[in-house]
Amino acid sequence: MFRIKQCVVYPGHGIGYIEKIEKKEVLGVKQKYYVIHMEDKKMRVFLPIEKAEEYGLRPVVTPAGLKKIFSIFRSKKKIKIDKDWKIRYQTFMAMARSKDFRQTAAVLKEMNRRYLKDELSIMERKLMENTLHLMILEIAHVKKIPVDKAEELVRKYLKR
């Protein structure tokens, strides 16, 4: 369970913090919700607490976690992935939305590698852009640097 004021990553939405935990009735069902203030989009998201894990809500990585991300970006290791773009997209989507930041980093690296060879479908490219944006925001937050500097850093690692 996350705490109020804890900074979190909500794949597909971005980085935010738990503003409060609120009980709401939706369609006749009472549930507890995380009210998440999304920093870059200036909006609030309500996420049922019981669905948080399913939707990949996770804490922001630690500085030690950032070192692991950069080591994944430097690694020569490739992900064995299906040739069929639909299956590959589903696999990439599951990895990108995983609670494990290492999987997110690995899939971003693999999608970028494939992109440089122009082997991505339109949906895969959109997923790569969203995952890249999320990774940049997270790195900027953890390193306390501007987003453009974090983007330069990530792109430098991914071009290797």
C-alpha positions, -999 to +999 in steps of 0.1 A: +000+000+000+012+035-009+014+064+015+000+099+011+026+122-005+045+092-019+058+098-054+046+070-078+048+060-114+015+052-131+024+037-165+003+053-192-002+084-172+032+095-158+047+104-125+026+118-096+021+117-059-006+102-038-026+132-028-051+112-006-069+080-002-106+084-006-136+061-003-160+066-032-191+048-044-191+041-082-219+022-098-231+012-064-198-002-053-179+014-024-141+012-028-110+030-016-092+050-043-057+065-045-061+101-056-030+107-077-019+141-087-001+137-120+027+163-121+033+168-158-004+167-169-018+188-141-046+164-134-059+140-108-064+103-114-086+080-092-073+045-091-090+018-070-065+005-045-073-031-053-064-024-090-031-006-083-009-036-088-028-047-119-023-013-135+014-012-126+014+015-100+048+015-085+072+038-065+096+060-083+130+043-087+158+050-062+192+063-073+204+027-071+176+017-094+187+044-119+222+027-120+204-005-129+184+012-157+216+027-172+233-007-170+204-022-189+207+005-215+245-003-218+240-040-220+244-059-253+217-084-242+187-087-265+152-098-257+140-128-275+107-117-290+082-130-315+085-119-351+047-113-354+042-076-346+009-082-328+024-107-304+055-085-300+034-055-293+014-073-266+047-085-250+062-050-252+030-035-237+030-060-208+067-053-201+063-015-203+034-015-179+052-039-155+058-029-119+094-039-125+113-008-137+140-031-151+115-046-176+104-012-186+140-002-193+147-035-212+117-031-234+125+006-241+160-005-251+147-033-273+121-011-290+147+016-296+171-010-311+143-022-334+133+013-342+168+022-354+164-007-379+128+006-387+111-026-377+083-011-355+046-009-363+028+024-356+014+010-324+049-001-312+063+034-321+036+050-300+043+027-271+080+034-274+074+072-274+052+069-243+076+046-225+105+069-234+086+099-221+078+082-188+114+070-184+127+106-190+103+120-165+113+095-139+150+101-144+145+139-143+126+135-110+151+112-093+182+131-105+165+164-098+174+177-133+154+194-160+134+171-183+155+182-214+187+172-196+172+138-186+161+133-223+197+140-235+210+115-210+186+088-220+191+094-257+229+092-252+226+058-236+201+045-262+222+055-292+251+032-281 
